[in-house]
Amino acid sequence: MKKFKALLVVACALLLVAASVFGTMAYLTSTDTVTNTFTVGKVKITLDEAKVDADGKPVTPAERVKGNSYKLLPGHTYTKDPVLTVKGGSEDAYVRLLVTINKASALKEVFGTNFLPQNYVDNTWNAQTWPCVKTTVNSDDTVTYEFRYKEIVEANAADQKLDALFKSFTVPDTVNGEQLAKLGGLKIKVIGEAIQADGFESADKAWEAFDKK
């Protein structure tokens, strides 16, 4: 019996030693981390034109604005130079300008059924830089002309000011007072738009997606 107790004491001592040893053992381990940081791409544009007086003459000092008011006279030329700027940091982008003119019926009556605005801008419209790709007659007696920039505007850290769509327009001197009166309230609205080029196989596909958004 004494021998059994002695063995039991020894066994308990061994268990205590084992628990102490294994409780302080350190395993071989390794830890590593990959952290991904994401920035957000953007496409941003601005659109403006030279500030002019009612006669279409640029004011001094020069200023860029979002719109002007004109007093139409036969044979008179007016400054109008819509300029689209792709802001620095933008991604590769397709850009376009939509020119919408109201009183479409009156314009056709005065200037003919084949009226096109680019025929009245004193050869300052460059068809290679801003080709007109579409003309849409709307139900509210307006007509919209779509001009697309000649190429993708590539990403750049600095602002990129594109060539003006045109620089001036002229009211033909063949227009008489009675015809001109029909154009009272005429409005020309120019809208600039841009869409990322990445992910689209062509400009047509990109603008198709834009118009569906």
C-alpha positions in Angstrom: 0.0 0.0 0.0 2.8 2.4 0.8 4.5 1.5 -2.5 1.2 2.3 -4.3 0.9 5.7 -2.6 4.5 6.4 -3.5 3.9 5.6 -7.1 0.7 7.7 -7.1 2.7 10.7 -5.7 5.4 10.2 -8.4 2.7 10.0 -11.1 1.0 13.2 -9.9 4.4 15.0 -9.8 5.1 13.9 -13.4 1.7 15.2 -14.5 2.3 18.5 -12.9 5.7 18.8 -14.5 4.3 17.9 -17.9 1.4 20.4 -17.6 3.9 23.1 -16.6 6.2 22.3 -19.6 3.6 22.0 -22.2 1.7 25.1 -20.9 4.7 27.3 -21.6 5.6 25.8 -25.1 5.7 28.3 -28.0 4.5 27.2 -31.5 6.3 28.2 -34.7 3.9 30.7 -36.4 3.9 33.4 -39.1 1.5 36.1 -40.0 1.4 38.3 -43.1 -1.1 40.9 -44.5 -2.0 42.3 -47.9 -3.9 45.6 -47.7 -5.6 46.9 -50.9 -6.2 50.7 -51.3 -8.7 51.8 -53.9 -9.0 55.2 -55.4 -12.1 56.2 -57.5 -11.8 57.1 -61.2 -13.7 60.1 -62.5 -14.7 61.9 -65.6 -15.4 65.6 -65.3 -16.0 68.4 -67.8 -16.9 72.1 -67.9 -18.5 74.1 -70.6 -18.4 77.9 -71.1 -18.3 80.6 -73.7 -17.0 84.2 -74.0 -19.2 86.8 -72.3 -20.5 89.3 -74.9 -22.8 92.3 -75.1 -26.2 92.3 -76.8 -24.5 93.0 -80.1 -22.4 89.9 -79.7 -19.1 91.7 -79.1 -16.8 90.3 -76.3 -16.7 92.4 -73.2 -13.5 93.8 -71.6 -11.9 92.3 -69.5 -12.5 88.9 -71.1 -14.8 86.6 -69.1 -16.2 83.1 -69.6 -19.9 82.5 -68.8 -22.6 80.0 -69.1 -24.8 81.9 -71.5 -25.5 85.2 -73.3 -28.3 87.3 -74.7 -28.3 88.6 -78.3 -30.2 91.2 -80.3 -30.5 89.7 -83.8 -30.0 92.0 -86.8 -29.7 91.0 -90.5 -26.1 90.8 -91.7 -24.7 91.0 -88.2 -22.0 88.6 -86.8 -22.1 87.5 -83.2 -19.3 85.9 -81.1 -20.3 82.5 -79.7 -17.5 80.1 -78.9 -18.6 77.1 -76.8 -15.5 75.5 -75.3 -15.5 72.2 -73.5 -12.7 71.5 -71.0 -11.9 68.0 -69.7 -10.7 68.5 -66.1 -7.4 67.2 -64.9 -7.4 63.7 -63.4 -10.3 62.5 -65.6 -10.0 59.1 -67.1 -9.8 58.5 -70.9 -13.2 59.8 -72.2 -15.4 60.2 -75.1 -17.0 63.7 -75.2 -19.8 65.3 -77.2 -21.7 68.5 -77.5 -25.5 68.6 -78.1 -26.8 71.8 -79.7 -30.5 72.2 -79.3 -32.4 75.1 -81.1 -36.0 75.9 -80.6 -38.4 77.4 -83.1 -37.4 74.7 -85.7 -40.4 75.4 -87.9 -39.6 79.1 -88.1 -35.9 78.4 -88.8 -36.9 76.2 -91.7 -39.4 78.8 -93.0 -36.7 81.6 -92.9 -33.6 79.7 -93.9 -35.0 76.7 -95.8 -36.0 73.2 -95.1 -32.3 72.0 -95.0 -31.3 74.5 -92.2 -28.2 73.4 -90.4 -26.6 75.6 -87.7 -23.1 74.9 -89.0 -23.9 76.7 -92.2 -24.2 80.0 -90.3 -21.1 80.0 -88.2 -18.7 81.7 -90.6 -16.5 78.7 -91.4 -15.4 78.5 -87.8 -16.8 75.0 -87.4 -14.2 72.3 -88.1 -16.0 69.1 -89.3 -12.9 67.1 -88.7 -12.6 68.2 -85.1 -16.3 68.2 -84.2 -18.2 66.1 -86.8 -21.9 66.3 -86.7 -23.1 62.7 -86.3 -26.8 63.0 -85.8 -29.7 65.4 -86.2 -32.9 64.8 -84.1 -36.2 66.6 -84.7 -38.0 66.7 -81.4 -41.8 66.9 -80.7 -41.6 70.3 -79.0 -40.5 72.1 -82.2 -36.8 71.9 -81.3 -34.0 70.2 -83.2 -30.9 68.7 -81.6 -27.5 68.4 -83.4 -25.0 66.0 -81.9 -21.3 66.8 -82.4 -18.7 64.3 -81.2 -15.1 65.2 -80.5 -12.8 63.6 -83.1 -11.0 61.2 -80.7 -10.8 59.9 -77.2 -9.6 62.5 -74.8 -6.8 60.8 -73.0 -6.2 61.0 -69.2 -4.1 63.9 -68.2 -3.2 65.5 -64.8 -3.9 68.9 -66.3 -7.1 70.4 -67.6 -7.5 69.9 -71.4 -9.3 72.7 -73.2 -10.7 71.4 -76.5 -11.1 73.5 -79.6 -14.3 75.6 -79.6 -17.2 74.0 -81.4 -17.4 77.2 -83.4 -16.5 80.9 -82.7 -19.3 83.0 -84.2 -22.5 83.0 -86.2 -24.0 85.4 -88.7 -27.6 86.4 -89.5 -27.6 86.5 -93.3 -28.3 90.0 -94.8 -31.0 88.4 -97.0 -33.2 88.1 -94.0 -35.8 90.9 -93.8 -37.6 92.4 -90.8 -40.7 90.3 -91.2 -38.7 87.0 -91.3 -36.6 88.1 -88.4 -39.6 88.8 -86.3 -40.5 85.1 -86.6 -37.3 84.2 -84.8 -38.1 86.3 -81.7 -37.4 84.1 -78.6 -34.9 82.0 -80.5 -32.8 80.0 -78.0 -29.6 77.9 -78.6 -28.7 75.5 -75.8 -25.4 73.7 -75.8 -24.9 70.7 -73.5 -21.5 69.1 -73.0 -21.3 65.4 -72.0 -18.6 62.9 -71.3 -18.3 59.2 -70.6 -15.4 56.9 -69.8 -13.8 55.2 -72.8 -12.7 52.1 -70.8 -15.1 49.2 -71.3 -16.5 50.3 -74.6 -15.5 49.0 -78.0 -16.5 52.2 -79.8 -17.9 55.7 -79.3 -21.3 54.4 -80.6 -21.5 51.8 -77.9 -20.4 54.3 -75.2 -23.1 56.9 -76.1 -25.7 54.2 -76.5 -25.0 53.2 -72.9 -25.0 56.9 -71.8 -28.4 57.5 -73.4 -29.9 54.6 -71.5 -28.7 55.6 -68.1 
